[in-house]
Amino acid sequence: MLKMNLNIETSRPLKVLCIGAHCDDIEIGCGGTLLKLFATYPNSFCYWVILCSTAERERECRNSAETFLAGVREREVAINHFRDGYLPFQGTDLKDYFESLKGDISPDIVFTHHRHDLHQDHRMVADLTWNTFRNHLILESEIPKYDGDLRSPNLFVELDESHCRQKIDHILAYYKTQKTRTWFDEDTFWALLRLRGLEAHSPTGLAEGFHVRKALL
């Protein structure tokens, strides 16, 4: 088990790439970590990429991303309109898009989906992230869902209560279209943060968990 304290030595802006299949995926999977990371390293660049969206959800996503990235010196938000639920069947266009990303940014950290996520769109994004970014640190986040696919993370980011509260409040405030989902509530988000905090023996009792398959130290 690794505990990530985010003490990253860098003499240049930290470059972060966040990739989400759907509009709220980044915030749910790693929102607390991003708030902590950018508070620690405000001299950062973040490329925030969403693959599936509708016009209504795009508005939600842009407002949310701007809030989560408020402390970042430079950011770019790219919201695409691939068909939700059909990413594995749009492989050629999706692969081309990932290749274009490789030309746009060489990130220090990539946040993406977990390879064993049971949502087909999430798995596709994870696979293409690894296909595309072969010389980068990739952290695979987790998203609770009906399928019950949560596994045991091997990297944890300790979070304080204020960052967790900001994460949850922002998600619930901006993603009004998701309020009808039975799992999309404050209790679910706090539960996972507390569970990962317990597993990591976090001093604050709170953490986000990630899966790291390769890391060169």
Rosetta blueprint (number, residue, H / E / L):
1 M L
2 L E
3 K E
4 M E
5 N L
6 L L
7 N L
8 I L
9 E L
10 T L
11 S L
12 R L
13 P L
14 L E
15 K E
16 V E
17 L E
18 C E
19 I E
20 G E
21 A L
22 H L
23 C L
24 D L
25 D H
26 I H
27 E H
28 I H
29 G H
30 C H
31 G H
32 G H
33 T H
34 L H
35 L H
36 K H
37 L H
38 F H
39 A H
40 T H
41 Y L
42 P L
43 N L
44 S E
45 F E
46 C E
47 Y E
48 W E
49 V E
50 I E
51 L E
52 C E
53 S L
54 T L
55 A H
56 E H
57 R H
58 E H
59 R H
60 E H
61 C H
62 R H
63 N H
64 S H
65 A H
66 E H
67 T H
68 F H
69 L L
70 A L
71 G L
72 V L
73 R L
74 E E
75 R E
76 E E
77 V E
78 A E
79 I E
80 N E
81 H E
82 F E
83 R L
84 D L
85 G L
86 Y L
87 L H
88 P H
89 F H
90 Q L
91 G H
92 T H
93 D H
94 L H
95 K H
96 D H
97 Y H
98 F H
99 E H
100 S H
101 L H
102 K H
103 G H
104 D H
105 I L
106 S L
107 P L
108 D L
109 I E
110 V E
111 F E
112 T E
113 H E
114 H L
115 R L
116 H L
117 D L
118 L L
119 H L
120 Q H
121 D H
122 H H
123 R H
124 M H
125 V H
126 A H
127 D H
128 L H
129 T H
130 W H
131 N H
132 T H
133 F L
134 R L
135 N L
136 H L
137 L E
138 I E
139 L E
140 E E
141 S E
142 E L
143 I L
144 P L
145 K L
146 Y L
147 D L
148 G L
149 D L
150 L L
151 R L
152 S L
153 P L
154 N L
155 L E
156 F E
157 V E
158 E E
159 L L
160 D L
161 E H
162 S H
163 H H
164 C H
165 R H
166 Q H
167 K H
168 I H
169 D H
170 H H
171 I H
172 L H
173 A H
174 Y H
175 Y L
176 K H
177 T H
178 Q H
179 K L
180 T L
181 R L
182 T L
183 W L
184 F L
185 D L
186 E H
187 D H
188 T H
189 F H
190 W H
191 A H
192 L H
193 L H
194 R H
195 L H
196 R H
197 G H
198 L H
199 E H
200 A H
201 H L
202 S L
203 P L
204 T L
205 G L
206 L L
207 A E
208 E E
209 G E
210 F E
211 H E
212 V L
213 R L
214 K L
215 A L
216 L L
217 L L
